[in-house]
Amino acid sequence: MFHALTGCDTVSCFAGRGKRTAWAVWTALPELTQVLIDVTTAPAQVDEDATQTIERFVILLYDRTSTSTDVNKARCKLFARKNNVQLIPPTSATLKQHVRRAVYQGGHVWGQALLPAQALPSPTDWGWVKTSEQTYEPH
């Protein structure tokens, strides 16, 4: 789940933030572990507590000293300080779609990888938009 959340083949990564940085933040935010375990079980939706913990994780990816728990407020503070869009976290709405795509990949697809016939929900319910007969793009 960590791999899907921080960027994999089907889910984007966080701009300028690699796996090492994400791992260091994860070790400083132990409550993320239970959230990742919970969403690995292919939930019907991502609950608010999980969303808040992941939001805090993303804030810390971009500013390890931040006390903010709201990604949009953290974006404003970081933009005022750094004045570069590449150096701030995604918006709350964008992060929500990112998390949904990561949960779909890590919880639903990889969680059923050993089953001969996967029972997957529609990708359009998990942050994807159908653009043609067999093509999906991130929402």
MIPAPA-654310 format. One line per field, with one value per atom (N, C-alpha, C, O): residue in three letters; x, y, z. Coordinates in nm, 3 decimals. Layout:
<atoms>
code ALA,...;
xx X,...;
yy Y,...;
zz Z,...;
</atoms>
This chain:
<atoms>
code MET,MET,MET,MET,PHE,PHE,PHE,PHE,HIS,HIS,HIS,HIS,ALA,ALA,ALA,ALA,LEU,LEU,LEU,LEU,THR,THR,THR,THR,GLY,GLY,GLY,GLY,CYS,CYS,CYS,CYS,ASP,ASP,ASP,ASP,THR,THR,THR,THR,VAL,VAL,VAL,VAL,SER,SER,SER,SER,CYS,CYS,CYS,CYS,PHE,PHE,PHE,PHE,ALA,ALA,ALA,ALA,GLY,GLY,GLY,GLY,ARG,ARG,ARG,ARG,GLY,GLY,GLY,GLY,LYS,LYS,LYS,LYS,ARG,ARG,ARG,ARG,THR,THR,THR,THR,ALA,ALA,ALA,ALA,TRP,TRP,TRP,TRP,ALA,ALA,ALA,ALA,VAL,VAL,VAL,VAL,TRP,TRP,TRP,TRP,THR,THR,THR,THR,ALA,ALA,ALA,ALA,LEU,LEU,LEU,LEU,PRO,PRO,PRO,PRO,GLU,GLU,GLU,GLU,LEU,LEU,LEU,LEU,THR,THR,THR,THR,GLN,GLN,GLN,GLN,VAL,VAL,VAL,VAL,LEU,LEU,LEU,LEU,ILE,ILE,ILE,ILE,ASP,ASP,ASP,ASP,VAL,VAL,VAL,VAL,THR,THR,THR,THR,THR,THR,THR,THR,ALA,ALA,ALA,ALA,PRO,PRO,PRO,PRO,ALA,ALA,ALA,ALA,GLN,GLN,GLN,GLN,VAL,VAL,VAL,VAL,ASP,ASP,ASP,ASP,GLU,GLU,GLU,GLU,ASP,ASP,ASP,ASP,ALA,ALA,ALA,ALA,THR,THR,THR,THR,GLN,GLN,GLN,GLN,THR,THR,THR,THR,ILE,ILE,ILE,ILE,GLU,GLU,GLU,GLU,ARG,ARG,ARG,ARG,PHE,PHE,PHE,PHE,VAL,VAL,VAL,VAL,ILE,ILE,ILE,ILE,LEU,LEU,LEU,LEU,LEU,LEU,LEU,LEU,TYR,TYR,TYR,TYR,ASP,ASP,ASP,ASP,ARG,ARG,ARG,ARG,THR,THR,THR,THR,SER,SER,SER,SER,THR,THR,THR,THR,SER,SER,SER,SER,THR,THR,THR,THR,ASP,ASP,ASP,ASP,VAL,VAL,VAL,VAL,ASN,ASN,ASN,ASN,LYS,LYS,LYS,LYS,ALA,ALA,ALA,ALA,ARG,ARG,ARG,ARG,CYS,CYS,CYS,CYS,LYS,LYS,LYS,LYS,LEU,LEU,LEU,LEU,PHE,PHE,PHE,PHE,ALA,ALA,ALA,ALA,ARG,ARG,ARG,ARG,LYS,LYS,LYS,LYS,ASN,ASN,ASN,ASN,ASN,ASN,ASN,ASN,VAL,VAL,VAL,VAL,GLN,GLN,GLN,GLN,LEU,LEU,LEU,LEU,ILE,ILE,ILE,ILE,PRO,PRO,PRO,PRO,PRO,PRO,PRO,PRO,THR,THR,THR,THR,SER,SER,SER,SER,ALA,ALA,ALA,ALA,THR,THR,THR,THR,LEU,LEU,LEU,LEU,LYS,LYS,LYS,LYS,GLN,GLN,GLN,GLN,HIS,HIS,HIS,HIS,VAL,VAL,VAL,VAL,ARG,ARG,ARG,ARG,ARG,ARG,ARG,ARG,ALA,ALA,ALA,ALA,VAL,VAL,VAL,VAL,TYR,TYR,TYR,TYR,GLN,GLN,GLN,GLN,GLY,GLY,GLY,GLY,GLY,GLY,GLY,GLY,HIS,HIS,HIS,HIS,VAL,VAL,VAL,VAL,TRP,TRP,TRP,TRP,GLY,GLY,GLY,GLY,GLN,GLN,GLN,GLN,ALA,ALA,ALA,ALA,LEU,LEU,LEU,LEU,LEU,LEU,LEU,LEU,PRO,PRO,PRO,PRO,ALA,ALA,ALA,ALA,GLN,GLN,GLN,GLN,ALA,ALA,ALA,ALA,LEU,LEU,LEU,LEU,PRO,PRO,PRO,PRO,SER,SER,SER,SER,PRO,PRO,PRO,PRO,THR,THR,THR,THR,ASP,ASP,ASP,ASP,TRP,TRP,TRP,TRP,GLY,GLY,GLY,GLY,TRP,TRP,TRP,TRP,VAL,VAL,VAL,VAL,LYS,LYS,LYS,LYS,THR,THR,THR,THR,SER,SER,SER,SER,GLU,GLU,GLU,GLU,GLN,GLN,GLN,GLN,THR,THR,THR,THR,TYR,TYR,TYR,TYR,GLU,GLU,GLU,GLU,PRO,PRO,PRO,PRO,HIS,HIS,HIS,HIS;
xx 0.082,0.000,0.087,0.055,0.196,0.289,0.340,0.348,0.373,0.423,0.317,0.349,0.193,0.085,0.062,0.046,0.060,0.034,0.143,0.114,0.267,0.378,0.421,0.516,0.350,0.375,0.417,0.515,0.342,0.374,0.338,0.314,0.334,0.307,0.172,0.159,0.072,-0.062,-0.108,-0.214,-0.031,-0.066,0.051,0.166,0.023,0.129,0.203,0.154,0.322,0.399,0.375,0.309,0.429,0.421,0.540,0.654,0.515,0.619,0.741,0.731,0.855,0.981,1.002,1.097,0.914,0.925,0.938,0.846,1.052,1.077,1.043,0.989,1.075,1.045,1.124,1.073,1.249,1.329,1.268,1.258,1.228,1.165,1.036,1.008,0.956,0.828,0.851,0.776,0.953,0.984,1.023,0.979,1.104,1.145,1.025,1.017,0.932,0.811,0.726,0.671,0.715,0.636,0.691,0.613,0.822,0.880,0.852,0.849,0.832,0.800,0.649,0.607,0.569,0.422,0.370,0.312,0.389,0.356,0.207,0.174,0.119,-0.024,-0.059,-0.166,0.030,0.007,0.007,-0.061,0.082,0.091,-0.046,-0.080,-0.124,-0.256,-0.349,-0.430,-0.338,-0.420,-0.387,-0.478,-0.259,-0.219,-0.268,-0.311,-0.261,-0.313,-0.463,-0.513,-0.535,-0.681,-0.724,-0.817,-0.658,-0.700,-0.651,-0.695,-0.562,-0.516,-0.625,-0.619,-0.721,-0.826,-0.940,-1.051,-0.915,-1.014,-1.144,-1.250,-1.136,-1.257,-1.354,-1.316,-1.479,-1.580,-1.557,-1.594,-1.494,-1.458,-1.346,-1.319,-1.282,-1.175,-1.239,-1.295,-1.231,-1.299,-1.226,-1.112,-1.294,-1.243,-1.116,-1.025,-1.109,-0.988,-0.867,-0.759,-0.884,-0.774,-0.733,-0.614,-0.830,-0.802,-0.722,-0.628,-0.759,-0.688,-0.544,-0.453,-0.523,-0.387,-0.302,-0.186,-0.358,-0.284,-0.258,-0.151,-0.354,-0.335,-0.218,-0.136,-0.211,-0.101,0.032,0.132,0.033,0.152,0.202,0.321,0.110,0.147,0.199,0.295,0.138,0.187,0.332,0.417,0.358,0.493,0.593,0.712,0.545,0.632,0.693,0.808,0.615,0.659,0.716,0.791,0.681,0.733,0.735,0.633,0.850,0.863,0.837,0.814,0.841,0.821,0.679,0.647,0.593,0.457,0.374,0.387,0.290,0.194,0.055,-0.040,0.041,-0.089,-0.147,-0.074,-0.279,-0.349,-0.439,-0.506,-0.441,-0.521,-0.427,-0.349,-0.434,-0.341,-0.357,-0.258,-0.478,-0.497,-0.433,-0.376,-0.441,-0.375,-0.223,-0.151,-0.176,-0.032,0.018,0.128,-0.061,-0.024,-0.005,0.093,-0.098,-0.089,0.038,0.110,0.066,0.186,0.313,0.406,0.317,0.437,0.455,0.568,0.347,0.359,0.410,0.492,0.360,0.405,0.554,0.624,0.601,0.742,0.832,0.942,0.785,0.871,0.840,0.926,0.719,0.677,0.703,0.745,0.678,0.698,0.594,0.590,0.512,0.405,0.459,0.390,0.579,0.638,0.681,0.707,0.687,0.735,0.623,0.650,0.498,0.387,0.304,0.305,0.232,0.152,0.030,-0.004,-0.033,-0.153,-0.269,-0.266,-0.370,-0.490,-0.563,-0.537,-0.652,-0.731,-0.811,-0.816,-0.873,-0.953,-0.865,-0.902,-0.749,-0.656,-0.603,-0.591,-0.570,-0.520,-0.625,-0.592,-0.749,-0.857,-0.863,-0.875,-0.853,-0.856,-0.731,-0.738,-0.617,-0.492,-0.505,-0.467,-0.557,-0.573,-0.669,-0.645,-0.776,-0.872,-0.805,-0.828,-0.724,-0.653,-0.553,-0.540,-0.484,-0.387,-0.457,-0.407,-0.571,-0.645,-0.700,-0.702,-0.744,-0.792,-0.677,-0.695,-0.561,-0.446,-0.397,-0.386,-0.367,-0.307,-0.404,-0.368,-0.524,-0.621,-0.702,-0.720,-0.751,-0.838,-0.760,-0.776,-0.676,-0.606,-0.498,-0.501,-0.402,-0.294,-0.345,-0.293,-0.446,-0.502,-0.566,-0.582,-0.602,-0.663,-0.572,-0.618,-0.446,-0.353,-0.341,-0.313,-0.361,-0.346,-0.476,-0.477,-0.584,-0.712,-0.722,-0.682,-0.776,-0.787,-0.887,-0.871,-0.988,-1.088,-1.112,-1.184,-1.052,-1.067,-1.207,-1.265,-1.260,-1.388,-1.357,-1.360,-1.328,-1.287,-1.404,-1.487,-1.410,-1.510,-1.472,-1.359,-1.562,-1.534,-1.427,-1.435,-1.327,-1.226,-1.286,-1.229,-1.400,-1.463,-1.513,-1.542,-1.525,-1.564,-1.443,-1.457,-1.322,-1.200,-1.100,-0.980,-1.149,-1.059,-1.017,-0.922,-1.085,-1.053,-1.172,-1.286,-1.146,-1.250,-1.229,-1.118,-1.338,-1.329,-1.328,-1.420,-1.224,-1.211,-1.244,-1.274,-1.238,-1.276,-1.319,-1.333,-1.339,-1.388,-1.302,-1.356,-1.169,-1.082,-0.975,-0.875,-0.996,-0.896,-0.952,-1.064,-0.871,-0.905,-0.794,-0.677,-0.832,-0.736,-0.768,-0.882,-0.668,-0.695,-0.798,-0.797,-0.886,-0.987,-0.919,-0.985;
yy -0.119,0.000,0.126,0.224,0.121,0.234,0.265,0.381,0.161,0.179,0.245,0.336,0.201,0.260,0.405,0.491,0.434,0.570,0.668,0.782,0.623,0.714,0.715,0.783,0.638,0.640,0.505,0.446,0.458,0.332,0.346,0.457,0.236,0.243,0.306,0.374,0.284,0.333,0.450,0.508,0.486,0.598,0.694,0.653,0.823,0.923,0.935,0.893,0.993,1.019,1.164,1.241,1.200,1.337,1.413,1.368,1.526,1.602,1.626,1.685,1.580,1.606,1.528,1.554,1.432,1.354,1.207,1.148,1.148,1.008,0.914,0.955,0.789,0.684,0.702,0.675,0.746,0.765,0.871,0.852,0.981,1.087,1.037,1.061,0.968,0.915,0.814,0.812,0.732,0.634,0.704,0.664,0.808,0.882,0.947,0.948,0.999,1.059,0.951,0.972,0.836,0.726,0.684,0.658,0.677,0.638,0.743,0.710,0.867,0.973,0.983,1.056,0.911,0.915,0.772,0.720,0.707,0.566,0.533,0.419,0.628,0.600,0.572,0.518,0.607,0.577,0.427,0.380,0.352,0.207,0.141,0.063,0.172,0.109,0.153,0.074,0.277,0.325,0.247,0.206,0.227,0.151,0.007,-0.049,-0.053,-0.189,-0.192,-0.281,-0.094,-0.090,-0.075,-0.143,0.011,0.032,-0.078,-0.086,-0.162,-0.276,-0.383,-0.469,-0.378,-0.480,-0.451,-0.501,-0.371,-0.338,-0.282,-0.343,-0.167,-0.109,-0.058,-0.032,-0.044,0.011,0.159,0.214,0.225,0.367,0.395,0.314,0.509,0.550,0.639,0.744,0.596,0.672,0.802,0.823,0.887,1.021,1.017,1.097,0.925,0.915,0.879,0.935,0.784,0.744,0.861,0.886,0.933,1.048,1.154,1.210,1.181,1.281,1.240,1.323,1.113,1.065,1.074,1.116,1.035,1.043,1.189,1.222,1.276,1.419,1.473,1.550,1.432,1.474,1.421,1.492,1.296,1.236,1.320,1.347,1.360,1.437,1.576,1.625,1.637,1.766,1.752,1.835,1.647,1.625,1.589,1.614,1.532,1.507,1.636,1.639,1.741,1.870,1.964,2.055,1.945,2.032,1.954,1.944,1.900,1.815,1.889,1.826,2.022,2.099,2.152,2.217,2.126,2.179,2.114,1.995,2.196,2.146,2.141,2.102,2.178,2.184,2.044,1.948,2.036,1.912,1.930,1.835,2.048,2.078,2.105,2.200,2.021,2.031,2.162,2.215,2.215,2.342,2.459,2.548,2.458,2.564,2.549,2.648,2.426,2.402,2.448,2.503,2.427,2.473,2.624,2.675,2.696,2.844,2.889,2.977,2.830,2.869,2.836,2.917,2.717,2.677,2.759,2.794,2.790,2.870,3.011,3.066,3.067,3.200,3.199,3.298,3.087,3.076,3.039,3.092,2.948,2.895,2.951,2.949,3.000,3.063,2.974,3.022,2.844,2.750,2.638,2.570,2.620,2.521,2.379,2.294,2.352,2.218,2.183,2.067,2.282,2.259,2.256,2.265,2.245,2.241,2.115,2.061,2.068,1.946,1.970,2.084,1.862,1.876,1.933,1.932,1.981,2.030,1.914,1.798,1.946,1.844,1.760,1.637,1.823,1.750,1.658,1.545,1.707,1.627,1.510,1.398,1.536,1.432,1.323,1.204,1.363,1.265,1.169,1.048,1.221,1.135,1.048,0.931,1.104,1.028,0.909,0.797,0.933,0.828,0.721,0.602,0.763,0.666,0.576,0.455,0.634,0.553,0.458,0.343,0.506,0.422,0.307,0.194,0.333,0.227,0.126,0.006,0.175,0.083,-0.010,-0.131,0.047,-0.033,-0.125,-0.246,-0.068,-0.146,-0.238,-0.351,-0.192,-0.271,-0.366,-0.482,-0.318,-0.400,-0.486,-0.609,-0.425,-0.500,-0.589,-0.711,-0.532,-0.613,-0.704,-0.814,-0.659,-0.741,-0.870,-0.965,-0.872,-0.992,-1.056,-1.136,-1.021,-1.067,-1.219,-1.272,-1.289,-1.434,-1.508,-1.631,-1.434,-1.499,-1.525,-1.441,-1.640,-1.668,-1.577,-1.548,-1.532,-1.441,-1.326,-1.341,-1.212,-1.096,-1.038,-1.034,-0.994,-0.923,-0.777,-0.734,-0.700,-0.561,-0.466,-0.486,-0.361,-0.258,-0.178,-0.189,-0.100,-0.017,0.087,0.151,0.104,0.208,0.348,0.437,0.368,0.501,0.537,0.653,0.438,0.465,0.495,0.527,0.486,0.498,0.596,0.571,0.707,0.814,0.808,0.876,0.727,0.717,0.759,0.749,0.807,0.847,0.764,0.754,0.705,0.625,0.719,0.799,0.708,0.799,0.733,0.801,0.601,0.527,0.387,0.360,0.301,0.165,0.094,0.029,0.107,0.035,0.122,0.071,0.254,0.345,0.426,0.476,0.436,0.516,0.618,0.591,0.734,0.838,0.885,0.876,0.935,0.988,1.099,1.184,1.098,1.203,1.330,1.432;
zz 0.000,0.000,0.000,-0.066,0.074,0.077,-0.065,-0.105,-0.139,-0.276,-0.364,-0.441,-0.354,-0.434,-0.395,-0.482,-0.266,-0.218,-0.260,-0.295,-0.257,-0.286,-0.432,-0.470,-0.514,-0.658,-0.711,-0.666,-0.808,-0.874,-1.022,-1.069,-1.094,-1.238,-1.271,-1.373,-1.187,-1.218,-1.133,-1.158,-1.033,-0.945,-0.945,-0.929,-0.963,-0.969,-0.836,-0.732,-0.843,-0.722,-0.679,-0.749,-0.564,-0.517,-0.573,-0.560,-0.634,-0.704,-0.616,-0.508,-0.663,-0.594,-0.467,-0.393,-0.439,-0.316,-0.352,-0.409,-0.317,-0.350,-0.236,-0.133,-0.258,-0.159,-0.030,0.079,-0.040,0.082,0.173,0.294,0.114,0.193,0.254,0.372,0.173,0.222,0.335,0.433,0.321,0.426,0.556,0.664,0.545,0.664,0.733,0.855,0.654,0.713,0.778,0.886,0.713,0.768,0.904,0.996,0.918,1.047,1.155,1.273,1.114,1.210,1.237,1.327,1.160,1.174,1.186,1.090,1.301,1.315,1.295,1.260,1.316,1.297,1.150,1.121,1.059,0.918,0.892,0.801,0.971,0.951,0.957,0.869,1.060,1.073,0.960,0.913,0.918,0.806,0.679,0.607,0.652,0.533,0.540,0.439,0.658,0.675,0.650,0.582,0.705,0.690,0.544,0.500,0.469,0.330,0.237,0.122,0.284,0.205,0.195,0.107,0.284,0.288,0.191,0.209,0.089,-0.015,0.043,0.028,0.108,0.168,0.061,-0.053,0.101,0.010,-0.012,-0.116,0.084,0.073,0.172,0.260,0.157,0.248,0.355,0.323,0.481,0.586,0.620,0.580,0.693,0.723,0.808,0.786,0.905,0.989,0.905,0.923,0.813,0.725,0.637,0.618,0.585,0.499,0.575,0.520,0.700,0.779,0.807,0.803,0.836,0.862,0.736,0.742,0.623,0.496,0.461,0.409,0.489,0.463,0.548,0.498,0.673,0.760,0.706,0.707,0.660,0.600,0.482,0.470,0.395,0.276,0.316,0.256,0.414,0.462,0.509,0.477,0.586,0.638,0.527,0.542,0.417,0.303,0.250,0.206,0.254,0.199,0.303,0.269,0.430,0.536,0.667,0.735,0.702,0.820,0.950,1.053,0.948,1.069,1.085,1.185,0.988,0.990,1.101,1.130,1.161,1.260,1.202,1.270,1.078,1.011,0.990,0.968,0.996,0.965,0.843,0.801,0.786,0.667,0.551,0.554,0.449,0.337,0.261,0.211,0.250,0.179,0.252,0.190,0.385,0.463,0.455,0.446,0.459,0.447,0.311,0.301,0.206,0.071,0.070,0.014,0.130,0.132,0.203,0.153,0.319,0.394,0.317,0.312,0.258,0.184,0.057,0.022,-0.010,-0.132,-0.099,-0.172,0.011,0.052,0.085,0.064,0.138,0.176,0.059,0.046,-0.026,-0.133,-0.271,-0.359,-0.291,-0.416,-0.539,-0.644,-0.522,-0.631,-0.618,-0.516,-0.718,-0.716,-0.702,-0.646,-0.752,-0.742,-0.599,-0.570,-0.511,-0.376,-0.272,-0.152,-0.318,-0.224,-0.249,-0.360,-0.147,-0.163,-0.254,-0.283,-0.297,-0.380,-0.299,-0.176,-0.369,-0.301,-0.234,-0.264,-0.145,-0.076,-0.175,-0.161,-0.273,-0.372,-0.457,-0.486,-0.497,-0.576,-0.493,-0.543,-0.368,-0.280,-0.259,-0.255,-0.246,-0.228,-0.347,-0.328,-0.468,-0.586,-0.593,-0.631,-0.555,-0.552,-0.456,-0.490,-0.338,-0.238,-0.289,-0.270,-0.352,-0.407,-0.511,-0.512,-0.599,-0.700,-0.633,-0.675,-0.530,-0.459,-0.387,-0.389,-0.326,-0.257,-0.357,-0.330,-0.471,-0.575,-0.618,-0.628,-0.642,-0.687,-0.576,-0.596,-0.462,-0.353,-0.281,-0.248,-0.258,-0.183,-0.267,-0.232,-0.378,-0.462,-0.561,-0.562,-0.643,-0.748,-0.689,-0.708,-0.617,-0.561,-0.450,-0.430,-0.378,-0.270,-0.321,-0.245,-0.447,-0.507,-0.612,-0.693,-0.610,-0.714,-0.723,-0.830,-0.613,-0.614,-0.643,-0.648,-0.661,-0.692,-0.842,-0.923,-0.880,-1.024,-1.095,-1.214,-1.026,-1.085,-0.988,-0.890,-1.016,-0.928,-0.941,-1.049,-0.829,-0.827,-0.797,-0.682,-0.902,-0.885,-0.905,-0.993,-0.822,-0.846,-0.970,-1.019,-1.018,-1.135,-1.101,-0.996,-1.187,-1.161,-1.154,-1.091,-1.219,-1.216,-1.077,-1.050,-0.989,-0.850,-0.763,-0.645,-0.822,-0.744,-0.805,-0.802,-0.860,-0.904,-1.049,-1.088,-1.130,-1.272,-1.355,-1.311,-1.474,-1.570,-1.696,-1.747,-1.745,-1.867,-1.987,-2.004,-2.070,-2.184,-2.316,-2.414,-2.321,-2.441,-2.397,-2.278,-2.493,-2.463,-2.358,-2.269,-2.367,-2.275,-2.210,-2.161,-2.210,-2.157,-2.040,-2.045,-1.935,-1.818,-1.794,-1.821,-1.743,-1.707,-1.565,-1.521,-1.494,-1.359,-1.362,-1.451,-1.264,-1.251,-1.201,-1.182;
</atoms>
